[in-house]
Amino acid sequence: MALSGIQIYKLLPQTNCKECGFPTCLAFAMKLAAKQVELAACPYVSDESQAQLAESSAPPIRLVTLKSGEHEAKAGNEVVLFRHEKTFYNKPGLFIRVKASDGAEAISKKVTEADAYKVNYVGMDFTVDGFAVVADGDAASAVKAVRSASKRPIILIGEDASVLDPALAVLEGETALIAAAAESNWETMADLAVRHKAALVVKADNLDTLAEMTVKIKEKGVENLVLDPGGAGMSKTLANSVQLRRLALKNVRELGYPVISYPCKADKPAQEAILAAQAIAKYSGFIVLETFDPAMIYPLLVLRENIYTDPQKPIQVQPGIYEINSPQPDSPVLVTTNFSITYFSVANEVEGSGKPAWLLVTDADGMSVLTAWAAGKFDAERIAKATKEFNLTDKVSKLVIVLPGHVAVLSGELEEELPNWDVKVGPREAVDIPAYLKQAI
Amino acid sequence: MPIEIPKDKWPGSIKTVTIGATAAEGGTRAKTITIGGQNTMPFMHFENPISNTPVIALEIKSRKPEDWSALLAEVWGDAMDDPARWAKMAEDSGADLIVLALTLEDEPADAVAATKAVLEASGLPLIVWGPGQSDIDNELLVAVAEATKGERLVLGLCEDSNYRTIVATAMANDHLVIARTPMDVNLAKQLNILITDMGLPAERILMDPTTGALGYGIEYGYSVMERLRLAALQGDGMTQLPMIVTPGFETWKTKEAKVNEGVPAEWGDWLSRSIHWETLTAVSLLESGADIVVLRHPESVSRIKDAISELMMV
């Protein structure tokens, strides 16, 4: 756990020599605690204090990065149990599983399709993150088949180091993830990970053993570890991941690693999606899926984006004029703010109504209609300015502009600002927009 | 290396709320549903035993909805024309509760008739909510509440701008209410205070903190629910009410679930995508504290039922 300024102060020389550029050691300690300076600025700090401070500044959950060429899948570096306490940082990687026993052709087909998959959500493109190869046959050929179809990171699943070794040789120069070292094979697996500079999953079905094994494996020189606490079913999996996150945040270093989960073990795709949803919300770093189906992957990618959105910064959409249902010059202009949830509620309702409209999204610092109005970020002047900024009159001939019902009070002022326009007041809630468009427009 | 499992010890717990009344209790329900009572975060069985299971409600309407997704129209078929048949089908598909949503076209007599028909057709406890326009909500819900005295229905939705009439009729006729607030911990708390101040015991209030669907603001609802649940467990009495949320309503108005024309090929099969949308929204909200999830598609009910029974395994 990070040390406070006072705790850090006790580890400093306390001579107030000023060579760090600060008037006192305490001032320097406060800056260190706020991570605004480097400890190296102090020329006199003892080696012992240095080690202690380095330890305390390490993140409670180690960052593990799988790499292949320019692709990366990162997990770890998380600092909270609940997203509202700060945010979740590294989105868990979604890996699609193939089996060596399926043969190169089947592997190549599945991987090609999944690798090419790209879906747009709110202006962002999402893809899967990599592939997991089960070494239940010729693992090297299977890995080659994956590599012929995708350059994304690979997780290699197997327990026999001699089978995995040639497959890892194919991935020279990459950081792959080997799954897994268990009590019975940890030494050979640790050697394998060292030899191939791979990250390693450590697997045990109780936390005591898991902690013992990470210590032993780390001593062998493998630092990039990932935890598999075993367990089947949603309840046990949930308990395991919550316990691991809590322990890591309490600075139990032996368990301060990202977690891998296997929704691919579900009996049917319906359950797989639900297990994966739990894994996304509840702290997995790497998620292995069996099914590649756009109808399942798309909602999972969206869920991951939503859960990992920084709650301190409401996501905003770009202010501008949005076309919904192919609007014509005589279609109405609806006004709203650029708070994402507001925008999506409104856009979604207009879209669902089937009625064409122009949606004028004003820059309200990412606030909702009422909040922005109260804060003076959404008023007649700003709306009028936006109509000009986005050259609305080039697109629209029938000048009808609809205000959100919550700011009906602005209609008089807006009429003054936009004398040629017919200013109307729409419903207060987005959900009533379809009925409004059908009846009033 | 012995690892001590960190367990939270919470001073507070969620209130236990029972919905519906059997004949012996002055109603006509075949069974009652009890929710709440937890004193851990969702499904943390290793901290404290969890006695009541979260439950699933299916939403039906008093009249055939014209604006619902074609996928829902297809699965419910002709039953959508008849709330009684629809309720029976909902019960058969595994729902624990029925939500009867009244419409703007209903007169009080229609609302009462639909409610009675549903009570007749299904023995499940019933939630009835108005069409969402204050004056009409009040008119319809008062009529329904009076005609079903003693059934311990849940009446909704109370909002800060309109709660007095609904609360008063719930008090007079032995029903419960839903208090809905727009994704904000303090607003939720405030409305609960206003309602209990009128004299309705907290054990007869459910709160709906509102959510967005997956992709449409679920993260706001998700975090508000976690914060409400944490506040409740820390001992804040006015947040200790069971939570009801509406992933079905939210999901089925999203473009992803509602339509299939002109959507990107990357969205995949329409029905499959829509069911994932509804179930992923629902399961995320169950894990952030929902006690009742209101769904619309029977396949989602079956999947969420499986998920809940897995989550309740100790």
Interface residues (C-beta under 8 A of the other chain):
Chain A: F82 R83 H84 Y117 K118 V119 N120 Y121 L207 D208 L210 A211 E212 V215 G233 M234 S235 K236 L238 A239 V242 Q243 R246 L247 K250 V252 E254 L255 A270 Q271 A273 I274 A277 Q278 A281 K282 D293 P294 A295 M296 I297 Y298 P299 L300 V302 L303 N306 I307 T309 P311 S340 I341 F344 S345 N348 E349 E351 G352 V431 P434
Chain B: M1 P2 I3 I5 P6 M41 F43 M44 H45 F46 D67 G132 G212 L214 G215 Y216 G217 I218 E219 Y220 Y222 S223 E226 R227 L230 K253 T254 K255 E256 K258 V259 P264 A265 E266 W267 G268 D269 W270 S272 R273 I275 H276 W277 T279 L280 V283 S284 E287 S288 R303 D306 A307 E310 L311 M312 M313 V314
